[in-house]
Amino acid sequence: MKFLLLSATSTAMTLLASCAPADLPKGGLSVSHPEGDGTCDAEPAQTFIGTRANDALASEILAETGSRTLRWAGPDTALTMDYRTDRVTVSYDEHGKITRIACG
């Protein structure tokens, strides 16, 4: 019985994953930009809110914010609560639209 339940759960997770758009960044993963001075300023990047999240935008957002690290936060993504002054967190919804850009 446990094997059947585990197999059904695994199949369901595979089906759900296949519904997600392939070009969206993976939530929780970070992209590094060593040229940033390390102090995040999210204000200049607010123009990206409402645009589609994708890995190509990561370097643009990092350049605008001056951050060293970008963390993608997809819907229902668990994130650590540690605050880092050199990191920008970019949240997006289930449709891939950026909803929030904040330091930390």
C-alpha positions in Angstrom: 0.0 0.0 0.0 2.8 2.4 0.9 4.5 1.7 -2.5 1.3 2.5 -4.4 0.8 5.7 -2.5 4.4 6.8 -3.1 4.1 5.9 -6.8 0.9 7.9 -7.1 2.5 10.9 -5.3 5.6 10.7 -7.5 3.4 10.6 -10.7 1.3 13.5 -9.5 4.4 15.6 -8.8 5.8 14.9 -12.3 2.5 15.9 -13.9 2.4 19.2 -11.9 6.0 20.0 -12.8 5.3 19.5 -16.5 2.6 22.2 -16.3 5.0 24.9 -15.2 6.4 27.1 -18.0 9.9 25.8 -18.9 11.5 29.2 -19.3 10.8 30.4 -15.7 13.7 30.5 -13.3 13.8 28.0 -10.6 12.5 29.4 -7.3 15.1 29.8 -4.6 18.1 29.5 -6.9 20.6 32.3 -6.9 22.5 34.0 -9.7 25.8 35.8 -8.8 27.1 39.0 -10.2 30.7 39.6 -8.8 30.9 43.1 -10.3 28.2 44.6 -8.1 29.4 46.7 -5.2 27.4 44.6 -2.9 24.9 47.1 -1.6 21.4 46.4 -2.8 19.2 49.3 -3.9 15.9 47.8 -5.2 14.3 51.1 -6.2 15.9 51.3 -9.7 14.7 47.8 -10.6 11.0 48.4 -9.8 10.5 49.0 -13.5 10.8 45.2 -14.0 7.6 44.6 -12.0 4.9 43.1 -14.3 7.4 41.8 -16.8 8.0 38.0 -17.3 10.6 36.5 -15.1 13.4 34.7 -16.9 17.1 34.1 -16.5 18.0 36.7 -19.1 16.6 39.4 -16.8 18.9 38.4 -13.9 21.9 40.3 -15.0 19.9 43.4 -15.8 18.3 43.4 -12.3 21.6 42.8 -10.7 23.1 45.7 -12.6 20.2 48.0 -11.7 20.3 47.1 -8.0 24.1 46.9 -7.5 23.6 43.5 -5.8 26.0 40.6 -5.9 23.4 37.9 -5.7 19.8 37.6 -7.1 17.4 35.1 -5.6 14.3 34.0 -7.5 11.2 33.4 -5.5 8.5 31.5 -7.4 5.0 30.9 -6.1 5.0 28.8 -2.9 8.8 28.8 -2.7 10.2 28.5 0.8 13.0 31.0 1.4 15.4 31.5 4.3 14.7 34.6 6.4 18.3 35.7 6.7 18.8 39.3 5.5 21.8 39.9 3.2 22.6 43.5 2.1 24.2 42.2 -1.1 21.2 40.2 -2.3 18.0 41.1 -4.2 15.0 38.8 -4.1 12.7 38.8 -7.1 9.3 37.2 -6.6 7.1 36.1 -9.4 3.5 34.7 -9.6 2.2 31.4 -11.1 2.0 33.1 -14.5 5.7 34.1 -14.4 5.0 37.9 -13.9 7.4 39.6 -11.5 5.4 40.8 -8.5 8.1 42.1 -6.1 11.7 43.1 -6.1 13.3 43.7 -2.7 16.6 43.7 -1.0 17.5 41.0 1.4 
